Amino acid sequence: MKTNNLTRRKFIGNATAGTVGAMVLTHLPVFGHSKEVLVSELAVKGGEPVRTEGWLRWPVWNSDAEKPMLSVLRSGNWYRGNGTKGSEFEKKYADLIGIKRVVATASGTTALETALHVMEVDAGDEVIVSPYTFIATYNVVFNQKALPVFADTDQETFNINPHKIEEKITERTKAILPVHILGLPADMNRINAIAKKNDLVVIEDACQAWLAEYEGKKCGTLGDLGCFSFQNSKNIPSGEGGAVVGNDDAIMDHCYSYHNCGRAHGKTMSEFSGYPFRGGNKRLTEFQAVILMSQMERAKSDADKRLENALYLDSKLKEMPGIIPYKLTEGATRSAYHLYPFRYKKEFFDDLPREKFLAALSAEGIPCDGGYGPQYHDGLMEEALSSKGYKRLFSEQRLNRYREELHNLPDNDQLTREAVWFFQNMLLADRKDMDDIIDAIQKVYENRKQLL
């Protein structure tokens, strides 16, 4: 059963009792209003779901890209050393986000690795990182044989809490790596001020933040370097792919050199020849570049649609008991909405566990997820700390103190227990589809006792 236009969510279905299961007439508070409503059986209990239609499949292929893809295939110039598409994409992406230079890479992870290397994050250094992020943000720091030091999360914004950063700075701290997680901009003014005060570099993990804005400027353009991902789930996808962006020619030439086996590149390296720098093969392919240029054609209109639907959800969900939508940090002017997050407060649902809430909502036809867990309690941390390299680089006292710090992230721990995500492709649907989301949450709320 699809229930449309249930403003303030009065569940009077079009179906009969036989199609929705047993229905009971009762009085329940409907998001702050007391009125007569019909309570129906939840889909997870055998009732009819709010939504039976699917959602937009992602990624979306543009048939206009088929001809240039075929042209590259027939040319035999499949890697950027012989081709032109990689450079063409870099110029167009620079124009799109308002930056001077872009170096396209094989992934967002390799973009971060490139940026950390070029900004001289080295073995034995420490990097201050947000704990609420995809595991790649941790891994790239470990791959530099440095220590990812976590400053706790601001639960309202889902981002690193800038007020928790300075207490984490030591004589070994080299960089701050803020993450514009889920597309929500981090508090870059405060982060940059702390970095300047303590002579640190800032590398933005904007891997989920294409076209997100902070004070009218695009995320990824606000630090010393910014990094993006174009993996298959991303808002601008090419299966795999990434980019490092910046305004300093010497730094960007070094990024290009590092991602291209250490070959000298650009005017700032004109005095060098051969392989004067360390590097690796982290290049984007010509096929990926063609896909990205095609996907970029829809990026702005998609971003506007996500914004429109997200703001509508904001206006409705904030009125629901136990549902607390994200808050944009001070200075943030626009999220990319790679994911739409809110916090689920189970005490408003008679202590219904989040896992049961998620299962019930999914059964109503609304895909959702609980997001990141406390990954710093996973095995990768101890695997690194117990390695021969880390024991050489850091004292036993520092490593033990670091282990203790991993158990002192209360705000992030709580966020990992309460977060709920909707996926970016859902925000490309119509307004009536957003009403399905709202209807489904209300249905679960009104019928929560069925799950206890």
Secondary structure, 3 states (H helix, E strand, C coil): CCCCCCCCCCCCCCCCHHHHCCCEEEEEEECCEEEEEEECCCHHHCCCCCCCCCCCCCCCCCHHHHHHHHHHHHHCCCECCCCCHHHHHHHHHHHHHCCCEEEEECCHHHHHHHHHHHCCCCCCCEEEECCCCCCHHHHHHHHCCCEEEECCEECCCCEECHHHCHHHCCCCEEEEECECHHHCCCCHHHHHHHHHHCCCEEEEECCCCCCCEECCEECCCCCCEEEEECCCCCCCCCCCCEEEEECCHHHHHHHHHHHECCCCCCHHHCCCCCCCCCCCECECEHHHHHHHHHHHHHHHHHHHHHHHHHHHHHHHHCCCCCEEECCCCCCEEECCCCEEEEEECHHHHCCCCHHHHHHHHHHCCCCCECCCCCHHHCHHHHHHHCCHHHHHHCCHHHHHHHHHHCCCCHHHHHHHHHEEEEEHHHHHCCHHHHHHHHHHHHHHHHCHHHHC
